[in-house]
Amino acid sequence: MPCRDRTIDYLRQYGYQVVRLPKADLSPLQLLFGDKRELSRFGKLETVLVGDGSVPLPGVSRNLPAAHITGQRTSELKVGLGLSVLGGFLAALGGSTVGLKGAYHAADTISFELADVLEDNIEVAALDRYLAASDIDPLSKAAAQFLERDEMYVVTSTLKSNKILVHSQRKRGGSIQVDVPLLQGAIGAKVTVSATSGADQVLQYTAADAESRLVFGFQAVQMFYDSGVYRVIKSADDVVARDLADVPKDGAVRYLAAAALLRMDD
């Protein structure tokens, strides 16, 4: 049985899926397409599905404090995988990853703490109403095919941050001390590195530009169409954003229709 990539699991208990490569420009109302396991971005909802004017496009609530996510710490990852995750975060912020391997050469595992997390979201009920009052743009040929194959999704919520805390551990015990000034010089000016005081050093990586926040988690709904007619949306619990999987433990699938919230157990 293949080993599951643990980097996609750390948000599942909070109902979010992982963006493998964090992005600053992923937001609610964007369309994703894919094969139920990995999704890629397609475009904006209003580009593909045009409303009839009776129901407005759902409004996006932005920069809501995500207290239930902030301060949560991931499980320990082997140092190679952990540095790969950290490297993706730093690269997306414009920092260099040249000095990471040397800085953490004594570490065996790495874990991350999510800090100052903000959420952007839309009301799913408002999305459902908009879809019921909209039609597929006749020029959106590829989108129509994806919709008929149940391969199109809408982002409903995103989690973003410009700060990540890194805990490093080694099996033989003892604290790991990283040369912060040396690491700062290697990473560059676009990311600020600071260290906590105390025996167990924790490094904090923060975007120098306070407005530069990366989306690392998302929620989405899958759209179902029949002969071009909108039927239902379903919470997407088994996906991960490729550019940017999680099956419910009870094996249940939840559908959101215009009339009612239905639970269909396999």
LOSETI-752120 format. One record per residue (C-alpha): residue number from 1; x, y, z. Coordinates in steps of 0.25 Angstrom, whole numbers, plus 5000, padded with zeros to 4 digits. Each point is the difference from the previous one (the first is absolute). Example, Ala and Ser with C-alpha at 12.3 -4.5 7.8 and 13.67 -1.06 7.14 Angstrom:
ATOM   roke     c1     c2     c3
ATOM      1   5049   4982   5031
ATOM      2   5006   5014   4998
This chain:
ATOM   roke     c1     c2     c3
ATOM      1   5000   5000   5000
ATOM      2   5006   5013   4996
ATOM      3   5004   5010   5011
ATOM      4   4991   5012   5001
ATOM      5   5006   5014   4999
ATOM      6   4998   5005   5014
ATOM      7   5001   5015   4995
ATOM      8   4986   4999   4995
ATOM      9   4994   4995   5014
ATOM     10   5003   5011   5010
ATOM     11   4988   5008   4997
ATOM     12   4990   4989   4998
ATOM     13   4995   5000   5014
ATOM     14   4995   5014   4998
ATOM     15   4993   4997   4987
ATOM     16   5010   5006   4990
ATOM     17   5008   4995   4989
ATOM     18   5015   5003   4997
ATOM     19   5006   5009   4989
ATOM     20   5012   4993   4997
ATOM     21   5008   5012   4995
ATOM     22   4994   5012   5008
ATOM     23   4995   5011   4991
ATOM     24   4996   5015   5003
ATOM     25   4990   5001   4989
ATOM     26   4990   4988   5003
ATOM     27   4987   5005   5005
ATOM     28   4985   4997   5002
ATOM     29   4992   4999   4987
ATOM     30   5012   4995   4992
ATOM     31   4997   4987   4992
ATOM     32   5009   4987   5001
ATOM     33   4999   4988   4991
ATOM     34   5006   4986   5002
ATOM     35   4998   4985   5002
ATOM     36   4995   5001   5014
ATOM     37   5014   4998   5006
ATOM     38   5008   5012   4995
ATOM     39   4994   5013   4995
ATOM     40   5006   5011   4992
ATOM     41   4995   5014   4998
ATOM     42   4990   5003   4988
ATOM     43   4995   5015   5002
ATOM     44   4989   5008   5006
ATOM     45   4986   4995   5003
ATOM     46   4994   5012   4993
ATOM     47   5008   4997   4987
ATOM     48   4994   4987   4998
ATOM     49   4986   5000   5007
ATOM     50   4993   5013   4997
ATOM     51   4988   5004   5009
ATOM     52   4987   5005   4995
ATOM     53   5000   5012   5008
ATOM     54   4990   4995   5011
ATOM     55   5010   4995   5009
ATOM     56   5014   5008   5003
ATOM     57   5013   4993   5000
ATOM     58   5003   4996   5015
ATOM     59   5008   5011   5007
ATOM     60   5014   4996   5006
ATOM     61   5002   5002   5015
ATOM     62   5015   5003   5001
ATOM     63   5011   5000   5011
ATOM     64   4992   4993   5011
ATOM     65   5009   4996   5011
ATOM     66   5001   4984   5000
ATOM     67   5002   4998   5015
ATOM     68   4997   4985   4999
ATOM     69   5012   4999   4991
ATOM     70   5010   5010   5005
ATOM     71   5009   4993   5010
ATOM     72   4998   4986   4995
ATOM     73   5012   4992   4998
ATOM     74   5002   4989   4990
ATOM     75   5005   4986   5002
ATOM     76   5015   4997   4999
ATOM     77   5005   4998   4986
ATOM     78   5014   4995   4996
ATOM     79   5009   5011   4998
ATOM     80   5001   4998   4985
ATOM     81   4985   5001   4998
ATOM     82   4999   5011   5010
ATOM     83   5011   5008   4993
ATOM     84   4992   4998   4987
ATOM     85   4988   5006   5006
ATOM     86   5007   5012   5006
ATOM     87   5008   5002   4987
ATOM     88   4987   5001   4992
ATOM     89   4994   5010   5010
ATOM     90   5013   5009   5000
ATOM     91   5001   4999   4985
ATOM     92   4986   5005   4998
ATOM     93   5003   5012   5009
ATOM     94   5012   5003   4991
ATOM     95   5011   4995   5010
ATOM     96   5012   4990   4996
ATOM     97   5001   4986   5005
ATOM     98   5015   4999   4999
ATOM     99   5003   5000   5014
ATOM    100   4989   4991   5006
ATOM    101   5007   4986   4999
ATOM    102   5012   5005   5007
ATOM    103   4992   5007   5011
ATOM    104   4993   4988   5003
ATOM    105   5011   4990   4998
ATOM    106   4998   4995   5015
ATOM    107   4985   4998   4999
ATOM    108   4993   4987   4999
ATOM    109   4986   5005   4999
ATOM    110   4993   5013   4998
ATOM    111   4986   5005   5003
ATOM    112   4993   5013   4997
ATOM    113   4991   5009   5008
ATOM    114   4989   5009   4993
ATOM    115   5001   5014   5004
ATOM    116   4991   5012   4998
ATOM    117   4991   4993   4990
ATOM    118   4989   5007   4993
ATOM    119   4988   4994   4992
ATOM    120   4992   5005   4988
ATOM    121   4987   4994   4997
ATOM    122   4987   5000   4993
ATOM    123   4986   4995   5005
ATOM    124   4997   4987   4994
ATOM    125   4985   5002   5000
ATOM    126   5002   5013   4992
ATOM    127   5009   4992   4990
ATOM    128   4989   4989   4999
ATOM    129   4990   5011   4996
ATOM    130   5009   5007   4990
ATOM    131   5003   4986   4993
ATOM    132   4985   4998   4999
ATOM    133   4998   5013   4993
ATOM    134   5012   4999   4991
ATOM    135   5003   4993   4987
ATOM    136   5013   4995   4993
ATOM    137   5006   5010   4991
ATOM    138   4998   4994   4986
ATOM    139   5015   5004   4996
ATOM    140   5005   4992   5013
ATOM    141   5001   4987   4992
ATOM    142   5011   4993   5009
ATOM    143   4993   5005   5013
ATOM    144   4987   4994   4995
ATOM    145   5007   4986   4998
ATOM    146   5006   5001   5014
ATOM    147   4986   5003   5006
ATOM    148   4993   4988   4993
ATOM    149   5011   4991   5005
ATOM    150   4999   5005   5014
ATOM    151   5014   5005   5000
ATOM    152   4998   5015   5003
ATOM    153   5001   5006   5014
ATOM    154   4998   5014   5006
ATOM    155   5009   5005   5012
ATOM    156   4991   5004   5011
ATOM    157   5011   5003   5011
ATOM    158   5015   5003   5001
ATOM    159   5010   5001   5011
ATOM    160   5012   5009   4999
ATOM    161   5012   5005   5008
ATOM    162   5013   5007   4998
ATOM    163   5006   4993   5012
ATOM    164   5005   4986   5003
ATOM    165   5007   4995   5013
ATOM    166   5009   4988   4998
ATOM    167   5003   4990   5012
ATOM    168   5012   4991   4997
ATOM    169   5003   4987   5008
ATOM    170   5011   4990   5001
ATOM    171   4998   4985   5004
ATOM    172   5012   5000   5010
ATOM    173   4995   5012   5007
ATOM    174   5005   5014   5003
ATOM    175   4997   5013   4994
ATOM    176   5003   5004   4986
ATOM    177   5006   5014   4998
ATOM    178   5000   5007   4987
ATOM    179   5009   5011   4996
ATOM    180   4989   5010   4997
ATOM    181   5008   5012   4994
ATOM    182   5007   4990   4991
ATOM    183   4987   4994   4996
ATOM    184   4993   5014   4998
ATOM    185   5012   5004   4991
ATOM    186   4997   4987   4991
ATOM    187   4985   5002   4999
ATOM    188   5000   5014   4997
ATOM    189   4993   5013   5003
ATOM    190   4986   4996   4996
ATOM    191   4998   4990   5012
ATOM    192   5004   5004   5014
ATOM    193   5006   4989   5009
ATOM    194   4999   5001   5015
ATOM    195   5002   4990   5012
ATOM    196   4993   4998   5013
ATOM    197   5008   5000   5013
ATOM    198   5002   4988   5009
ATOM    199   5006   4986   4998
ATOM    200   4991   4996   4989
ATOM    201   5002   5009   4989
ATOM    202   4988   5003   4991
ATOM    203   5003   5008   4987
ATOM    204   4989   5009   4995
ATOM    205   5000   5004   4985
ATOM    206   4992   5012   4996
ATOM    207   4997   5007   4987
ATOM    208   5007   5014   5000
ATOM    209   4988   5005   4993
ATOM    210   4989   4999   5010
ATOM    211   4990   4999   4989
ATOM    212   5006   4988   4994
ATOM    213   4992   4989   5005
ATOM    214   5000   4986   4994
ATOM    215   4988   4991   4998
ATOM    216   5003   4986   5006
ATOM    217   4987   4994   5002
ATOM    218   4986   5000   4994
ATOM    219   4986   4995   4999
ATOM    220   4992   4997   4988
ATOM    221   4987   4994   4994
ATOM    222   4999   4991   4988
ATOM    223   4989   5004   4990
ATOM    224   4991   4990   4994
ATOM    225   4993   5003   4986
ATOM    226   4991   4992   4992
ATOM    227   4998   5004   4985
ATOM    228   5005   5014   5003
ATOM    229   4990   5002   5012
ATOM    230   5005   5002   5014
ATOM    231   4996   4989   5010
ATOM    232   5008   5000   5013
ATOM    233   5013   5003   5007
ATOM    234   5008   4991   5009
ATOM    235   5011   5003   5010
ATOM    236   5013   4997   4994
ATOM    237   5007   4991   5011
ATOM    238   5009   4992   4992
ATOM    239   5009   5010   4992
ATOM    240   5013   5007   5000
ATOM    241   5004   5013   4992
ATOM    242   5011   4996   4991
ATOM    243   5004   5014   4997
ATOM    244   4997   5006   5012
ATOM    245   4977   4956   5021
ATOM    246   4992   4997   5010
ATOM    247   4989   4989   5001
ATOM    248   4990   5001   5012
ATOM    249   5004   4990   5010
ATOM    250   4985   4994   5000
ATOM    251   5001   4998   4985
ATOM    252   4988   5010   4998
ATOM    253   4997   5009   4989
ATOM    254   4993   5013   5002
ATOM    255   4992   5007   4990
ATOM    256   4995   5015   5000
ATOM    257   4987   5002   4992
ATOM    258   4991   5012   4999
ATOM    259   4989   4993   5008
ATOM    260   5008   4993   5011
ATOM    261   5013   4995   5006
ATOM    262   5000   4985   4997
ATOM    263   5010   4989   5005
ATOM    264   5002   4988   4992
ATOM    265   5008   4989   5006
ATOM    266   5007   4989   4992
